[in-house]
Amino acid sequence: MAVFSNGNVLGSIIAPPLVAFLSLHLGWRWAFGITGGLGLVLWAVWRHVYHSPENHPRLTDEERAVIMADRTGGSRSCATAAETAAPHADAQERVPPGLFALLRQPKCAGFFVARLLTDPIVYFFTFWLFSYLKTERHFTLAMIGAVGWIPFLASDVGGPGGGALSDWLVRRGWQPRRARLALMLLAACVMPVSIIAVLTPNAWLSIACIALILGSQSCWMANQLTLISESVPRTQAASLLALSALGGSIGGIAANLLAGRAIHAAGYVPVFCTLGFCHLTAFAVLVLTGRKGARHA
């Protein structure tokens, strides 16, 4: 989960120096054109290298049989990491099938609200970080290109690191839900450093705090996505992930609109201070809805 969800983070690491270089040497129009053209190159590469499990040339027969068994709901010939979530498997299988039945589950509402509250962190820093560095920290375009990728590098470390640590706890005997929530709580407790980031007069300390925030957000997201997939039967995992992603998208849209108004009216301080407590609120929502879901099951 951490590896694939951090693909966009790698792009965010490459983008600041690349866009700054193109803008300074070729003009901003070329920066738009070349970065947009890279998307078409990626599409062509994807079409060439992606294969469905039925005809993937690098799958063994055993691997193909396991994947196809997952698709059809049949038995599997070997264990997977998801099966470590088995203590509540009987209760999970009693969840009624279907999208509307899933919507009635407290856990669905919990994940929807959690992503509504926490996904905007990524949207905010993706769209507003460079403006913040320019207007509040007085960085030039060249300086932004030189250091703007650092917080996203921390994000690229936080996701795989947090995911690997929670998997390690599971291998040590922790229940999967407890391990995922433990890492998410740790990440949530780090988020209030956003207050330091916006109030400190030291620009480099501010960047370090933002890096810590994005690293913690990546750790949160990796464990949250895994927790979602482990909270329902396989037949409902994709639906729950999609519904939670809808909450994240709505949150991102609303947050950017509200952030723009807040920054125009009062600056960045109230926005950063609010962001510091979104994850703690989301964690409380997940715990409460998880308990309600357990009682319903």
Secondary structure as UniProt FT lines:
FT   HELIX           2..5
FT   HELIX           7..25
FT   HELIX           28..49
FT   HELIX           53..55
FT   TURN            57..58
FT   HELIX           61..72
FT   HELIX           81..88
FT   HELIX           89..93
FT   HELIX           99..103
FT   HELIX           106..118
FT   HELIX           120..135
FT   HELIX           141..147
FT   TURN            148..149
FT   HELIX           150..171
FT   TURN            172..173
FT   HELIX           176..190
FT   TURN            191..192
FT   HELIX           193..199
FT   HELIX           203..230
FT   HELIX           234..266
FT   HELIX           269..275
FT   TURN            276..277
FT   HELIX           278..296
//
